[in-house]
Amino acid sequence: MNASDPRSLPSPPRRRMHAALLAGAASALGVGSLLTSMPSAADQLRPTPSDFEGPYRPVRGTSWGGVDLMSSRDAVSAGKPLILAGRLIDTAGRPRAGLSLQVWQANSTGRYDYHPGETPGHGRPDPGFRGHGQSEVDAEGWFAFRTIRPGGYKRTLFGFVPWTFVPHIHVAVRSAERDLLVTQADLDKVVAQRAFTAYGDHAELMRSAAMRRLAAATGIGGLAGAAVPEGLELIRFDVVIAAAA
């Protein structure tokens, strides 16, 4: 899926019919950016819901790494490469510079390689994939990580309940050593899902300091341009937290 394809971006909020109609027209014309507006005091944004942290968050003392979830800059993983990117804002529509994001996930076979509690036989190891990363958002609230599309997997909850987990990436918003929010990006829903719109258009994202940082970390120079290089999928996942958080 190409990042310039509007189908790879979240749909606009349903609460405003005119915004939905504008976004639909933009999609029909092949326009990659979304038309959005900041909320009034009486029309606050809805916070992103919290979600299941799961048993495989990296243990305390783990070296989280940065914006690249590969084991090294030049590592090659078995998974389909993608960029998880978006904007962190509060319910008043303001970017939350100074906060950081932690992300962690399974590899392409559904295995959490890095976690000592992972059960033998669940998926296959992937030495090219670290599986977790951390970064501050930039001054405008943007963030961007290089990773791979995780595999879905089956586990037993509470020791007896069989459960199938769809492909997902865990996301934690952090202030110093404190979680402000722990949620998930559900990739089977093309990530429109937890945050209900896109805050800032595609061109703004591609020009952001967060994307330049990712280009420097990965050596993918094309990330500094207007479009994601061929072979990379862009997943847009915006996060909204309470204004007082």
N, C-alpha and C positions, 0 to 999 in steps of 0.2 A: 504494500500500500504506500503510495507516495505522499509525502507530507503536504504537498500543495493541493492534494485532493481534499475538499472540504469534508468528505465522509470520514476522514481520519481524525477530525476534531469533534469535540463535544457539541451537542445541539444546544440552542439558546434556551433561556428559562421560559416555561409555559405561562408564567404569570402575566406576560405582556404579549398580547396577540400581535401587535405591530412588529415587535422584535422577531417573533417567530416567522412572520411573513417575509420580513427583510432577509432573514437568514435562509429561508427556503428559496427566495429569488436568487440570492448569491450562490447557493448550491447549484441551482439550475443553470446558472451562467458559468459555473466552474470557477468561482471566486474563492480563493483559499482562506481569506480572513473572515472574521465574524464581526458584526456590528453590535457593540454592547454599550451600555451606559452605567455610570455609577449610581448607586441608590440614594434616594433622599433619606432624610432622618426618619421619615415615617415608613420607609420601605427598605428595611435592612436585609442584607443577604442572609441566606440560610447557612448556618455552620455545617461543615462537612461532618457527617456522623462518625463516631468512633467505631472501631471494628476489632475483630479477634486478633490479638497479638500473636497467638500461636506458641508452640513449645520450642521454636527454633530461632528465636532472636539471639544474636551473638552474645556469648556470655560476658560478664563483666571483665574488663581487662583486655578484651579483644582490640587489636589494632584495626580500626574500621576502614582505613584507606580513604580515598577521595571520591571524585566524581566518576571514576572508571571502575566498574565491578569486575573487569578482567583481572587475572592474577598478575599480569604485567602489561605494560603499554603495547607490546607486540604479540601478546598471547592470542591464540585462536581457539575459540570455544566451539563445541558441537552445536550450539543453539543458533537460532535465527537472531541476528543482531538488531537491536532497537535502541532508541533514545527515549527515556522517560523524562518529560520536561513539563513545566507549568509555572504557575504563579502562586505564591503564598500571600494572601491578603486577609484582612479582617472583615467583619460583618458590615463595616462602614465603607468598604471598598478601598482601604488604604494598604499599600504594600507593607509587609512586615520585615523590613531589613533588620539584620542583626540576629535573627533566629536561624537555626540550622535544621536540616533534614537528615534523618538516617533512613536508609532503605536496605531491605534484605529479602532474599528470595531463594527458591529452589533452582537447581540447574535444569537443563532441558529435559532431563528424564525424571524430574520430580524429586530429586535428592538434594538435601541440605548438606553438602560436603563438609562444610566448615564446623558443624555443630557436633560436639562429643556425644550428644544424646540421640543422634540419628541411628535408626535401626538398620542393621546389616540386611542387605537384600532389597532395600528400597532404592531403585534406580541405579545408575552407574556413576562412578566418580568422573569428574571432569577437571583435570589439573589446570586447564586454561582459564578457569572461572573462579573468582574469589567469592562472589555471591553476596557481598554487602559493601556499602559505601556511605560516606557522610560528607556534607558540604553546607556551608552557610549560603543562604539566598543572597542575591546581589542587592544593590541599593533600591531597585525597582521591584523586588520580591521574586525575581525569576530564579529558577533552578533547572539543572539539566544533568542527567546521568547517562552514561553508556552502559548497556547491559545486554541481556539476551531474553528472548521470550521463554519464560519458565514452563516446565511441563506440569500438567495436572497429575494428581496422584490420589491414591486411596490410603486411608489410615483408619485406625480404630480409636474412637474417642472414649475417654473414661474407661478404657480397657475392654469395652464390649459393644460399642455402637459403631457399626461400619459407616464410613463417610467418604464421599468423593469430593475432593477439593479441585475447583477449576483453577486454571492458571491465574496467579495473582502475585502482586508485589506488595510487601508490607512497607508502610511509610509512617515514620514518627516525626512529629514536629517538636523541636527541643529548644529550651531556653536554659543555657548553662547545663546543669546536670539533671534537669527536670523535664519530663514529658508534658507537653501541652495538649497533644493529641496523638493517638495511635489509630491508624486506619489502614485500609487496603485499596489498591488499584486492581479492580477485577478486569482482566484483559479480555475475557469472553464477552463483556458488555462494551468493549471498545472504549472503556474508561470515561464515559459521560455520566454517569453512575453515582459517584460520591459528591462531586461538585457539579452544579447544575448548569453551568455555562462556561464560556471562555472569557477570561478577564485580560484583555489586551490581545491584539491580533497576531497572526502568524508572523508577519514581517517584524513586528516589535520583538517577538521571542527570538527570531533568528539574528537580530542585531544586538541582543542583550549581552551584558558582561558575563552572564552565566554560560551562554553558548560559546563565547570566546575562551572562557576558562576550560570548557570541555574540549574544544579544538586543540588547545595547548597540551592538555593532559593525554589525549589520545593520538595526537599527530594527524588527525583528520582535518586537513586544512579547509576542505569544502564546507565545513560547518559554519564558517564565518560568512558564507554567502546567503543568498535568498532562499535556497532550497536545500533540503537534506540530500546528501550524496546518494547515488544509486546503490541499492542493496541494504540501506538502513530504513527501518520503519520508525516513524515518529508517533509516540503515544503521548497525548496531551492529558495531563491530570492536574487540574487546579485545586487548591486547598484553601478553605475558608475557616478561620478560627475566630473565636469570640473576641470582640474589641478589647476587652479587659484582660485577655490572657497574656 
